[in-house]
Amino acid sequence: MTALICGSVAYDTVMVFEGHFKDHILADRIHMLNVAFLVPGLRRNFGGCAGNIAYNLKLLGGDGKVMATVGSDFGPYRAWMIDNGLPLDHIRQLDDEYTAQAYITTDADNNQITAFHPGAMNHAHVNKVPKGGGLRLGIVAPESHLGMCEHAAQFAAQGIPFIFDPGQAMTLLGPDDLRTMIGQASWVAVNDYEASLLVERTGWSLETIAGKVKALIVTRGAQGSHIHADGALHEIPAVKPEKIADPTGCGDAYRGGLLFGLQRGLDWATTGRIASLMGSLKIAHHGTQNHRFGREEFAKLYKQAFGVALEA
């Protein structure tokens, strides 16, 4: 069962400022801010929601294809995807744009200042959910406003079940967009803050939203996650990570686990635990696609974390 993963493909440039922003930003001068930070630490990572989700699904042995628009600078990311066995069938390169890029500066308190250039992602709607081709599952993750709306409608028109994952695009989507896409989706996945925004903007309670889809998944960081499905609440425990290196991309790792469970027809308790473990493994590594493991190692870690064998 191939999953089509709609969303962003982006470069993440992460810079580390060893001091504290608060020592250099004066509250009474915030209206005329002009500061510069020396950043001796810098990493350039392969990222973007679709790229991250596909990478994690591949690690688990699942089958996923990214659908995204990228720019003329896509070459290094293209090579990375090929090296990691990620298909390029639905990647469209626009030579007059840059690939989406995030420039993130983090200080000693883990505060972040981020600048995001969407570039080619602005044209995500030029890609269409293909008809046929063995697609049986999808996810609409953050990309352009028009791209998310059109891809959700295309999945629904073809009867392809999909996860609606508004994520960072929540601010782009109006109340009508959110209500429509929830109605089209089979599953909705959000973090606890996004869940609150979803309730506020749709005017629907979590119970109402859960009643409109097969499952509503709410991640809660170190408190684990809640999966509302079939009139029941499945409480999924968090997995204590080996260390906390970088939380960026944990949600995407979790969603890779969700897609894997759906592809394999697993129950929600197992699917949620696989997703939870994926987030824990990711957070122990810098970058969003630098964690690796084999199938036997993952099964061993699953049993250590939950006390039962992984049957998948």
Sequence and secondary structure as in RCSB ss.txt:
>XXXX:A:sequence
MTALICGSVAYDTVMVFEGHFKDHILADRIHMLNVAFLVPGLRRNFGGCAGNIAYNLKLLGGDGKVMATVGSDFG
PYRAWMIDNGLPLDHIRQLDDEYTAQAYITTDADNNQITAFHPGAMNHAHVNKVPKGGGLRLGIVAPESHLGMCE
HAAQFAAQGIPFIFDPGQAMTLLGPDDLRTMIGQASWVAVNDYEASLLVERTGWSLETIAGKVKALIVTRGAQGS
HIHADGALHEIPAVKPEKIADPTGCGDAYRGGLLFGLQRGLDWATTGRIASLMGSLKIAHHGTQNHRFGREEFAK
LYKQAFGVALEA
>XXXX:A:secstr
 EEEEES  EEEEEEE SS GGGT  GGGGGG        EEEEEEE HHHHHHHHHHHHT  EEEEEEEETT H
HHHHHHHHTT   TEEEEETTS  EEEEEEE TT  EEEEEE GGGGGGGGS   SSTTEEEEEE S  HHHHHH
HHHHHHHHT  EEE  GGGGGG  HHHHHHHHHH SEEEEEHHHHHHHHHHH   HHHHHHHSSEEEEE GGG E
EEEETTEEEEE     S  S  TTHHHHHHHHHHHHHHHT  HHHHHHHHHHHHHHHHTSSSSS     HHHHHH
HHHHHHSS    
